């Protein structure tokens, strides 16, 4: 599954809590990658950014969402 591959790849370069899941919108299917950060408006870690770009070579549409610490637990608990 694409979401698991993305999660594995990004987890290898960051200690940030991440969560990836397939979603869809008017543009079709894509993978959403949630990354927890203390300040979501701060720049993304360069290693995460680099690995995210590398995954786009597989022609997956990847949407990155930076969220405050603790948000992923709320997201996963609501599923």
C-alpha positions in Angstrom: 0.0 0.0 0.0 1.3 3.4 -1.0 0.5 5.1 2.4 2.6 2.5 4.3 5.5 3.0 2.0 5.4 6.7 2.4 5.1 6.4 6.2 8.1 4.0 6.3 10.2 6.3 4.1 9.5 9.5 6.0 9.8 7.8 9.4 13.4 6.9 8.5 14.4 10.6 8.4 12.4 12.2 11.2 11.3 11.7 14.8 8.1 13.6 14.2 4.9 11.7 14.5 3.4 11.1 11.1 0.3 9.5 9.7 -0.4 8.7 6.0 -3.7 7.6 4.5 -5.3 7.5 1.1 -8.0 10.0 0.4 -9.8 11.4 -2.7 -11.1 14.7 -3.9 -12.3 16.3 -7.2 -8.8 15.7 -8.6 -8.9 12.0 -7.8 -7.1 9.7 -5.4 -4.0 10.9 -3.4 -2.1 10.2 -0.2 -2.3 12.7 2.7 0.7 12.8 4.9 0.1 14.4 8.3 3.3 15.6 10.1 3.2 16.8 13.7 5.3 20.0 14.4 5.6 22.2 17.4 4.9 25.2 15.1 3.0 24.0 12.0 3.8 27.3 10.2 7.5 26.7 10.5 9.5 25.2 7.5 9.5 21.4 7.0 12.7 19.5 7.9 14.8 19.4 4.8 15.2 15.6 5.0 11.4 15.1 5.1 10.9 17.5 2.2 13.6 15.7 0.2 12.1 12.2 0.8 8.6 13.5 0.1 9.7 14.7 -3.3 11.4 11.4 -4.0 8.1 9.6 -3.4 6.4 11.8 -6.0 8.6 10.0 -8.7 6.1 7.1 -8.3 3.4 9.4 -9.7 1.5 9.5 -6.5 -0.3 12.8 -5.7 1.0 13.6 -2.2 -0.7 16.2 0.0 1.3 17.3 3.0 -0.5 18.7 6.1 1.6 20.0 9.0 -0.4 19.8 12.3 0.2 20.7 15.9 1.6 18.1 18.3 -1.2 15.8 19.5 -3.4 16.2 16.4 -2.6 12.8 14.9 -3.9 11.1 18.0 -7.2 13.0 17.6 -7.3 12.1 13.9 -6.7 8.4 14.4 -9.0 8.2 17.4 -11.9 9.5 15.3 -11.6 6.8 12.7 
